[in-house]
Amino acid sequence: MINDKYKFIYTKLGKTGSTTVENIIKKLDGKKYHGGHYHILDDMNENTQNYFKFTFVRNPWARCVSRYFYVRQKTGSRHANYRNSTFTEFVKAKGPPYSENEYRKFLLTYGWCKHSPNLQKIYHEKHPFENQIDWISNEDGEVLTDYIGKLETIQEDFNIICDKIKIPRQQLPHKNQSKHKHYAEYYDDETKQIVAEKYAKDIEYFGYKFGE
């Protein structure tokens, strides 16, 4: 999401409280903005590259549980392999690469993704097991955001962002809350280690630990 008035780019990552943040900031100046998820590179150009860039991330073990319950509810062909799976089966799934036919079906399901070529590439190669850092870095692995908030401290971090983009601080409502137990209750030693390996980049860069 690009806002030219307040000069910022918000990269909306799935299952990180992103819809809550989006609903607040898209009302700032009464304009309509593209919704959905975009890779940061697809919002950066010669006019916006100096804008304040921010996003929110989440503990990968918690995010994996949230995504599991999310994909089980989806009807798109991209999630068909996971709809009836157990959490252990979901964690152990290899994910991509998918066949070209499956990928064409995916594009029909996620039509908005065609507007974000860099995100489309990530989804084709890794979804639903891409690292969050993949959304906000370039091909050399350089992270391009100026500020990274965390879902675990979303209100405090959003306050800082409001100060940075010079808008009044606002209380965030909690939207799209998943109805499940604490994420740690879904793991055993094996699945905990699998997630640690799949999301090693996120865990190292953002400093997350299991149980937090």
C-alpha atoms as an extended CHARMM CRD file, in Angstrom:
* protein
*
       212  EXT
         1         1  MET       CA              0.0000000000        0.0000000000        0.0000000000  PROA      1               0.0000000000
         2         2  ILE       CA              1.3730000000        3.4020000000       -1.0390000000  PROA      2               0.0000000000
         3         3  ASN       CA              0.2740000000        6.6800000000        0.5090000000  PROA      3               0.0000000000
         4         4  ASP       CA              1.6000000000        9.7410000000       -1.3090000000  PROA      4               0.0000000000
         5         5  LYS       CA              0.1850000000       12.2810000000        1.1260000000  PROA      5               0.0000000000
         6         6  TYR       CA              2.0060000000       10.8660000000        4.1420000000  PROA      6               0.0000000000
         7         7  LYS       CA              4.7710000000        9.3390000000        2.0210000000  PROA      7               0.0000000000
         8         8  PHE       CA              4.8510000000        5.7630000000        3.2240000000  PROA      8               0.0000000000
         9         9  ILE       CA              4.7370000000        2.2180000000        1.9070000000  PROA      9               0.0000000000
        10        10  TYR       CA              3.0280000000       -0.4420000000        4.0010000000  PROA      10              0.0000000000
        11        11  THR       CA              3.8310000000       -4.0390000000        3.0570000000  PROA      11              0.0000000000
        12        12  LYS       CA              0.9540000000       -6.2190000000        4.1840000000  PROA      12              0.0000000000
        13        13  LEU       CA              2.1200000000       -9.6890000000        5.2370000000  PROA      13              0.0000000000
        14        14  GLY       CA             -0.4870000000      -12.3900000000        5.7350000000  PROA      14              0.0000000000
        15        15  LYS       CA             -1.4360000000      -13.5750000000        9.2330000000  PROA      15              0.0000000000
        16        16  THR       CA              0.3880000000      -10.7510000000       11.0260000000  PROA      16              0.0000000000
        17        17  GLY       CA             -2.5120000000       -8.5130000000       12.0170000000  PROA      17              0.0000000000
        18        18  SER       CA             -2.1690000000       -6.9060000000        8.6120000000  PROA      18              0.0000000000
        19        19  THR       CA             -5.8550000000       -6.3680000000        7.8920000000  PROA      19              0.0000000000
        20        20  THR       CA             -6.2570000000       -4.4840000000       11.1490000000  PROA      20              0.0000000000
        21        21  VAL       CA             -3.4510000000       -2.0960000000       10.2420000000  PROA      21              0.0000000000
        22        22  GLU       CA             -4.6220000000       -1.7750000000        6.6400000000  PROA      22              0.0000000000
        23        23  ASN       CA             -8.1560000000       -0.8050000000        7.6650000000  PROA      23              0.0000000000
        24        24  ILE       CA             -6.8090000000        2.0660000000        9.7350000000  PROA      24              0.0000000000
        25        25  ILE       CA             -4.3150000000        3.5610000000        7.3170000000  PROA      25              0.0000000000
        26        26  LYS       CA             -6.4110000000        3.2540000000        4.1540000000  PROA      26              0.0000000000
        27        27  LYS       CA             -8.8300000000        5.7850000000        5.6620000000  PROA      27              0.0000000000
        28        28  LEU       CA             -6.2090000000        8.4720000000        6.1840000000  PROA      28              0.0000000000
        29        29  ASP       CA             -7.0480000000       10.7070000000        3.2300000000  PROA      29              0.0000000000
        30        30  GLY       CA            -10.2330000000        9.2530000000        1.7850000000  PROA      30              0.0000000000
        31        31  LYS       CA             -8.5910000000        7.7310000000       -1.2820000000  PROA      31              0.0000000000
        32        32  LYS       CA             -9.0300000000        4.1880000000       -2.5160000000  PROA      32              0.0000000000
        33        33  TYR       CA             -5.9470000000        2.0040000000       -2.3380000000  PROA      33              0.0000000000
        34        34  HSD       CA             -5.1160000000       -1.3520000000       -3.7970000000  PROA      34              0.0000000000
        35        35  GLY       CA             -5.8390000000       -4.0360000000       -1.2480000000  PROA      35              0.0000000000
        36        36  GLY       CA             -4.2260000000       -7.3940000000       -0.7240000000  PROA      36              0.0000000000
        37        37  HSD       CA             -0.5990000000       -8.3500000000       -0.4820000000  PROA      37              0.0000000000
        38        38  TYR       CA              2.2270000000       -6.8370000000       -2.5070000000  PROA      38              0.0000000000
        39        39  HSD       CA              5.9560000000       -7.4070000000       -2.4180000000  PROA      39              0.0000000000
        40        40  ILE       CA              7.7900000000       -4.2880000000       -1.3000000000  PROA      40              0.0000000000
        41        41  LEU       CA              9.7390000000       -4.1360000000       -4.5710000000  PROA      41              0.0000000000
        42        42  ASP       CA              6.5040000000       -3.8190000000       -6.5310000000  PROA      42              0.0000000000
        43        43  ASP       CA              5.5770000000       -0.6900000000       -4.5760000000  PROA      43              0.0000000000
        44        44  MET       CA              8.9970000000        0.9290000000       -4.9020000000  PROA      44              0.0000000000
        45        45  ASN       CA              9.8980000000        3.2010000000       -7.8100000000  PROA      45              0.0000000000
        46        46  GLU       CA             11.7590000000        6.4550000000       -8.3830000000  PROA      46              0.0000000000
        47        47  ASN       CA              8.9110000000        8.3790000000       -6.7370000000  PROA      47              0.0000000000
        48        48  THR       CA              8.4380000000        6.1710000000       -3.6810000000  PROA      48              0.0000000000
        49        49  GLN       CA             11.8600000000        4.7260000000       -2.9250000000  PROA      49              0.0000000000
        50        50  ASN       CA             12.4740000000        7.3810000000       -0.2520000000  PROA      50              0.0000000000
        51        51  TYR       CA              9.0890000000        6.9110000000        1.4000000000  PROA      51              0.0000000000
        52        52  PHE       CA              8.9630000000        5.5170000000        4.9450000000  PROA      52              0.0000000000
        53        53  LYS       CA              8.5650000000        1.7650000000        4.5510000000  PROA      53              0.0000000000
        54        54  PHE       CA              7.1320000000       -0.4680000000        7.2690000000  PROA      54              0.0000000000
        55        55  THR       CA              5.5570000000       -3.8430000000        7.9050000000  PROA      55              0.0000000000
        56        56  PHE       CA              4.5650000000       -6.2250000000       10.6900000000  PROA      56              0.0000000000
        57        57  VAL       CA              5.8270000000       -9.7570000000       11.3150000000  PROA      57              0.0000000000
        58        58  ARG       CA              4.8900000000      -12.6030000000       13.6460000000  PROA      58              0.0000000000
        59        59  ASN       CA              6.4640000000      -15.4910000000       15.5250000000  PROA      59              0.0000000000
        60        60  PRO       CA              6.8540000000      -18.1590000000       12.7960000000  PROA      60              0.0000000000
        61        61  TRP       CA              5.5760000000      -21.0140000000       14.9920000000  PROA      61              0.0000000000
        62        62  ALA       CA              2.4340000000      -19.0180000000       15.8140000000  PROA      62              0.0000000000
        63        63  ARG       CA              2.0230000000      -17.8820000000       12.2220000000  PROA      63              0.0000000000
        64        64  CYS       CA              2.2460000000      -21.4450000000       10.9550000000  PROA      64              0.0000000000
        65        65  VAL       CA             -0.6210000000      -22.5070000000       13.2320000000  PROA      65              0.0000000000
        66        66  SER       CA             -2.6810000000      -19.5010000000       12.1440000000  PROA      66              0.0000000000
        67        67  ARG       CA             -2.0080000000      -20.2400000000        8.4900000000  PROA      67              0.0000000000
        68        68  TYR       CA             -2.9430000000      -23.8880000000        8.9610000000  PROA      68              0.0000000000
        69        69  PHE       CA             -6.3960000000      -23.0070000000       10.2590000000  PROA      69              0.0000000000
        70        70  TYR       CA             -6.7290000000      -20.3700000000        7.5530000000  PROA      70              0.0000000000
        71        71  VAL       CA             -5.9690000000      -22.6590000000        4.5930000000  PROA      71              0.0000000000
        72        72  ARG       CA             -8.3140000000      -25.3280000000        5.9220000000  PROA      72              0.0000000000
        73        73  GLN       CA            -11.1710000000      -22.8690000000        5.5090000000  PROA      73              0.0000000000
        74        74  LYS       CA            -10.2280000000      -21.7520000000        1.9920000000  PROA      74              0.0000000000
        75        75  THR       CA            -11.9310000000      -23.1400000000       -1.1060000000  PROA      75              0.0000000000
        76        76  GLY       CA             -9.2870000000      -22.2450000000       -3.7140000000  PROA      76              0.0000000000
        77        77  SER       CA             -7.4540000000      -25.0170000000       -5.5150000000  PROA      77              0.0000000000
        78        78  ARG       CA             -4.1420000000      -23.7680000000       -4.1470000000  PROA      78              0.0000000000
        79        79  HSD       CA             -5.1290000000      -24.9630000000       -0.6660000000  PROA      79              0.0000000000
        80        80  ALA       CA             -6.8430000000      -28.2150000000       -1.6570000000  PROA      80              0.0000000000
        81        81  ASN       CA             -3.8840000000      -30.3190000000       -0.5320000000  PROA      81              0.0000000000
        82        82  TYR       CA             -4.1130000000      -28.9400000000        3.0000000000  PROA      82              0.0000000000
        83        83  ARG       CA             -7.8670000000      -28.6800000000        3.5570000000  PROA      83              0.0000000000
        84        84  ASN       CA             -8.2700000000      -32.0620000000        5.2540000000  PROA      84              0.0000000000
        85        85  SER       CA             -4.7800000000      -32.4300000000        6.6310000000  PROA      85              0.0000000000
        86        86  THR       CA             -3.7790000000      -32.6050000000       10.2680000000  PROA      86              0.0000000000
        87        87  PHE       CA             -1.4740000000      -29.9260000000       11.5890000000  PROA      87              0.0000000000
        88        88  THR       CA              1.4240000000      -32.3790000000       11.5610000000  PROA      88              0.0000000000
        89        89  GLU       CA              0.7290000000      -33.2340000000        7.9180000000  PROA      89              0.0000000000
        90        90  PHE       CA              0.5570000000      -29.5360000000        7.0560000000  PROA      90              0.0000000000
        91        91  VAL       CA              3.8960000000      -28.8090000000        8.7200000000  PROA      91              0.0000000000
        92        92  LYS       CA              5.5340000000      -31.7660000000        6.9790000000  PROA      92              0.0000000000
        93        93  ALA       CA              4.1610000000      -30.8310000000        3.5370000000  PROA      93              0.0000000000
        94        94  LYS       CA              6.8330000000      -29.9570000000        1.0010000000  PROA      94              0.0000000000
        95        95  GLY       CA              4.7840000000      -27.2820000000       -0.7310000000  PROA      95              0.0000000000
        96        96  PRO       CA              6.0820000000      -26.0140000000       -4.1090000000  PROA      96              0.0000000000
        97        97  PRO       CA              7.2260000000      -26.4410000000       -6.7780000000  PROA      97              0.0000000000
        98        98  TYR       CA              3.8200000000      -26.9440000000       -8.3700000000  PROA      98              0.0000000000
        99        99  SER       CA              2.9960000000      -27.9620000000      -11.9050000000  PROA      99              0.0000000000
       100       100  GLU       CA              2.2720000000      -25.2530000000      -14.4670000000  PROA      100             0.0000000000
       101       101  ASN       CA             -1.3760000000      -26.3260000000      -14.5230000000  PROA      101             0.0000000000
       102       102  GLU       CA             -1.6100000000      -25.9100000000      -10.7500000000  PROA      102             0.0000000000
       103       103  TYR       CA              0.0730000000      -22.5360000000      -11.0570000000  PROA      103             0.0000000000
       104       104  ARG       CA             -2.4670000000      -21.3330000000      -13.6480000000  PROA      104             0.0000000000
       105       105  LYS       CA             -5.2530000000      -22.3590000000      -11.2720000000  PROA      105             0.0000000000
       106       106  PHE       CA             -3.4630000000      -20.4620000000       -8.5370000000  PROA      106             0.0000000000
       107       107  LEU       CA             -3.4150000000      -17.2720000000      -10.6070000000  PROA      107             0.0000000000
       108       108  LEU       CA             -7.1460000000      -17.5870000000      -11.1680000000  PROA      108             0.0000000000
       109       109  THR       CA             -7.6590000000      -17.9290000000       -7.4210000000  PROA      109             0.0000000000
       110       110  TYR       CA             -5.2610000000      -15.1080000000       -6.5530000000  PROA      110             0.0000000000
       111       111  GLY       CA             -5.9240000000      -12.6660000000       -9.3840000000  PROA      111             0.0000000000
       112       112  TRP       CA             -4.4780000000       -9.7420000000       -7.4420000000  PROA      112             0.0000000000
       113       113  CYS       CA             -1.0950000000      -11.4490000000       -7.3350000000  PROA      113             0.0000000000
       114       114  LYS       CA             -0.5100000000      -10.7330000000      -11.0190000000  PROA      114             0.0000000000
       115       115  HSD       CA             -0.0730000000       -7.0710000000      -10.0570000000  PROA      115             0.0000000000
       116       116  SER       CA              2.8680000000       -7.9960000000       -7.8310000000  PROA      116             0.0000000000
       117       117  PRO       CA              5.3610000000       -9.9680000000       -9.9460000000  PROA      117             0.0000000000
       118       118  ASN       CA              7.8770000000      -10.3320000000       -7.1290000000  PROA      118             0.0000000000
       119       119  LEU       CA              5.2630000000      -11.7420000000       -4.7660000000  PROA      119             0.0000000000
       120       120  GLN       CA              3.9010000000      -13.9540000000       -7.5180000000  PROA      120             0.0000000000
       121       121  LYS       CA              7.3660000000      -15.4400000000       -7.8970000000  PROA      121             0.0000000000
       122       122  ILE       CA              7.6030000000      -16.1330000000       -4.1620000000  PROA      122             0.0000000000
       123       123  TYR       CA              4.1450000000      -17.7170000000       -4.0910000000  PROA      123             0.0000000000
       124       124  HSD       CA              4.9700000000      -19.8910000000       -7.0780000000  PROA      124             0.0000000000
       125       125  GLU       CA              8.1730000000      -21.1480000000       -5.5080000000  PROA      125             0.0000000000
       126       126  LYS       CA              7.3910000000      -21.2740000000       -1.7880000000  PROA      126             0.0000000000
       127       127  HSD       CA              3.7520000000      -20.6310000000       -0.7510000000  PROA      127             0.0000000000
       128       128  PRO       CA              2.5060000000      -21.3040000000        1.8790000000  PROA      128             0.0000000000
       129       129  PHE       CA              5.9680000000      -21.7660000000        3.3950000000  PROA      129             0.0000000000
       130       130  GLU       CA              7.7080000000      -18.5740000000        2.3430000000  PROA      130             0.0000000000
       131       131  ASN       CA              9.5790000000      -16.6450000000        5.0130000000  PROA      131             0.0000000000
       132       132  GLN       CA              8.2020000000      -13.2480000000        5.9460000000  PROA      132             0.0000000000
       133       133  ILE       CA             11.5460000000      -11.6660000000        5.1950000000  PROA      133             0.0000000000
       134       134  ASP       CA             11.1360000000      -12.7970000000        1.5700000000  PROA      134             0.0000000000
       135       135  TRP       CA              8.3750000000      -10.1820000000        1.1610000000  PROA      135             0.0000000000
       136       136  ILE       CA             10.5260000000       -7.2340000000        2.2110000000  PROA      136             0.0000000000
       137       137  SER       CA             13.9670000000       -7.9320000000        0.7640000000  PROA      137             0.0000000000
       138       138  ASN       CA             15.5820000000       -7.8060000000       -2.6510000000  PROA      138             0.0000000000
       139       139  GLU       CA             17.3070000000      -10.6130000000       -4.5460000000  PROA      139             0.0000000000
       140       140  ASP       CA             20.5280000000       -9.9440000000       -2.6350000000  PROA      140             0.0000000000
       141       141  GLY       CA             18.7310000000      -10.4710000000        0.6830000000  PROA      141             0.0000000000
       142       142  GLU       CA             18.8440000000       -6.7960000000        1.6490000000  PROA      142             0.0000000000
       143       143  VAL       CA             15.8720000000       -5.8530000000        3.8390000000  PROA      143             0.0000000000
       144       144  LEU       CA             14.2680000000       -2.7080000000        2.4160000000  PROA      144             0.0000000000
       145       145  THR       CA             11.8930000000       -1.6740000000        5.2060000000  PROA      145             0.0000000000
       146       146  ASP       CA             12.6690000000        1.2010000000        7.5790000000  PROA      146             0.0000000000
       147       147  TYR       CA             10.6440000000       -0.2010000000       10.4570000000  PROA      147             0.0000000000
       148       148  ILE       CA              9.4490000000       -3.7140000000       11.2830000000  PROA      148             0.0000000000
       149       149  GLY       CA              6.7560000000       -4.0350000000       13.9120000000  PROA      149             0.0000000000
       150       150  LYS       CA              5.7080000000       -7.2780000000       15.5630000000  PROA      150             0.0000000000
       151       151  LEU       CA              2.2100000000       -8.6380000000       16.0520000000  PROA      151             0.0000000000
       152       152  GLU       CA              3.1410000000       -9.4400000000       19.6260000000  PROA      152             0.0000000000
       153       153  THR       CA              3.6180000000       -5.7170000000       20.3150000000  PROA      153             0.0000000000
       154       154  ILE       CA              1.3710000000       -4.3980000000       17.5730000000  PROA      154             0.0000000000
       155       155  GLN       CA             -0.1130000000       -1.4320000000       19.4270000000  PROA      155             0.0000000000
       156       156  GLU       CA              3.2160000000       -0.1560000000       20.7320000000  PROA      156             0.0000000000
       157       157  ASP       CA              4.8340000000       -0.5300000000       17.3280000000  PROA      157             0.0000000000
       158       158  PHE       CA              1.9030000000        1.0730000000       15.5350000000  PROA      158             0.0000000000
       159       159  ASN       CA              2.2150000000        4.0610000000       17.8680000000  PROA      159             0.0000000000
       160       160  ILE       CA              5.8190000000        4.4690000000       16.7400000000  PROA      160             0.0000000000
       161       161  ILE       CA              4.7660000000        4.1890000000       13.0910000000  PROA      161             0.0000000000
       162       162  CYS       CA              2.0540000000        6.8290000000       13.5840000000  PROA      162             0.0000000000
       163       163  ASP       CA              4.7030000000        9.1750000000       14.9800000000  PROA      163             0.0000000000
       164       164  LYS       CA              7.0010000000        8.4310000000       12.0360000000  PROA      164             0.0000000000
       165       165  ILE       CA              4.3780000000        9.1760000000        9.3830000000  PROA      165             0.0000000000
       166       166  LYS       CA              2.9800000000       12.0760000000       11.4030000000  PROA      166             0.0000000000
       167       167  ILE       CA             -0.5700000000       10.9360000000       12.0110000000  PROA      167             0.0000000000
       168       168  PRO       CA             -2.4440000000       10.8130000000       15.3500000000  PROA      168             0.0000000000
       169       169  ARG       CA             -1.9660000000        7.6330000000       17.3560000000  PROA      169             0.0000000000
       170       170  GLN       CA             -4.9690000000        5.3350000000       17.1310000000  PROA      170             0.0000000000
       171       171  GLN       CA             -6.1820000000        2.3100000000       19.0400000000  PROA      171             0.0000000000
       172       172  LEU       CA             -6.1080000000       -0.8200000000       16.9030000000  PROA      172             0.0000000000
       173       173  PRO       CA             -9.0780000000       -3.1790000000       17.0320000000  PROA      173             0.0000000000
       174       174  HSD       CA             -8.3140000000       -6.8600000000       16.7580000000  PROA      174             0.0000000000
       175       175  LYS       CA             -9.6430000000       -8.3370000000       13.5110000000  PROA      175             0.0000000000
       176       176  ASN       CA             -9.5750000000      -11.8410000000       12.0390000000  PROA      176             0.0000000000
       177       177  GLN       CA             -8.6040000000      -13.4800000000       15.3180000000  PROA      177             0.0000000000
       178       178  SER       CA             -8.2500000000      -17.2250000000       14.8910000000  PROA      178             0.0000000000
       179       179  LYS       CA            -10.2630000000      -19.4480000000       17.1900000000  PROA      179             0.0000000000
       180       180  HSD       CA             -7.7260000000      -21.9730000000       18.3680000000  PROA      180             0.0000000000
       181       181  LYS       CA             -5.5880000000      -22.8090000000       21.3760000000  PROA      181             0.0000000000
       182       182  HSD       CA             -2.2120000000      -21.2650000000       22.0960000000  PROA      182             0.0000000000
       183       183  TYR       CA              0.0450000000      -22.2110000000       19.2020000000  PROA      183             0.0000000000
       184       184  ALA       CA              2.5500000000      -24.1220000000       21.3570000000  PROA      184             0.0000000000
       185       185  GLU       CA             -0.0740000000      -26.7670000000       22.1430000000  PROA      185             0.0000000000
       186       186  TYR       CA             -0.0940000000      -27.9580000000       18.5270000000  PROA      186             0.0000000000
       187       187  TYR       CA              3.5760000000      -28.8680000000       18.3970000000  PROA      187             0.0000000000
       188       188  ASP       CA              5.6990000000      -31.8200000000       19.3230000000  PROA      188             0.0000000000
       189       189  ASP       CA              9.5040000000      -31.8980000000       19.1590000000  PROA      189             0.0000000000
       190       190  GLU       CA              9.5070000000      -32.9970000000       15.5250000000  PROA      190             0.0000000000
       191       191  THR       CA              7.1090000000      -30.3870000000       14.1570000000  PROA      191             0.0000000000
       192       192  LYS       CA              8.7310000000      -27.6620000000       16.2400000000  PROA      192             0.0000000000
       193       193  GLN       CA             12.0700000000      -28.4690000000       14.5930000000  PROA      193             0.0000000000
       194       194  ILE       CA             10.5690000000      -28.6380000000       11.0960000000  PROA      194             0.0000000000
       195       195  VAL       CA              9.1460000000      -25.1350000000       11.4470000000  PROA      195             0.0000000000
       196       196  ALA       CA             12.4570000000      -23.9430000000       12.8760000000  PROA      196             0.0000000000
       197       197  GLU       CA             14.1730000000      -25.1690000000        9.7010000000  PROA      197             0.0000000000
       198       198  LYS       CA             11.5430000000      -23.8930000000        7.2430000000  PROA      198             0.0000000000
       199       199  TYR       CA             11.5080000000      -20.4270000000        8.7760000000  PROA      199             0.0000000000
       200       200  ALA       CA             15.1260000000      -20.2230000000        9.8640000000  PROA      200             0.0000000000
       201       201  LYS       CA             15.6440000000      -16.8630000000        8.1430000000  PROA      201             0.0000000000
       202       202  ASP       CA             12.7410000000      -15.2590000000       10.0000000000  PROA      202             0.0000000000
       203       203  ILE       CA             13.6960000000      -16.7670000000       13.3380000000  PROA      203             0.0000000000
       204       204  GLU       CA             17.2620000000      -15.5280000000       13.0740000000  PROA      204             0.0000000000
       205       205  TYR       CA             16.5650000000      -12.0780000000       11.6530000000  PROA      205             0.0000000000
       206       206  PHE       CA             13.5990000000      -11.1750000000       13.8620000000  PROA      206             0.0000000000
       207       207  GLY       CA             14.9060000000      -12.9170000000       16.9750000000  PROA      207             0.0000000000
       208       208  TYR       CA             11.9530000000      -15.1850000000       17.6710000000  PROA      208             0.0000000000
       209       209  LYS       CA             11.8960000000      -18.1490000000       20.0380000000  PROA      209             0.0000000000
       210       210  PHE       CA              9.4070000000      -20.9510000000       20.5180000000  PROA      210             0.0000000000
       211       211  GLY       CA              6.8800000000      -20.3090000000       23.2970000000  PROA      211             0.0000000000
       212       212  GLU       CA              7.0490000000      -16.5020000000       23.1550000000  PROA      212             0.0000000000
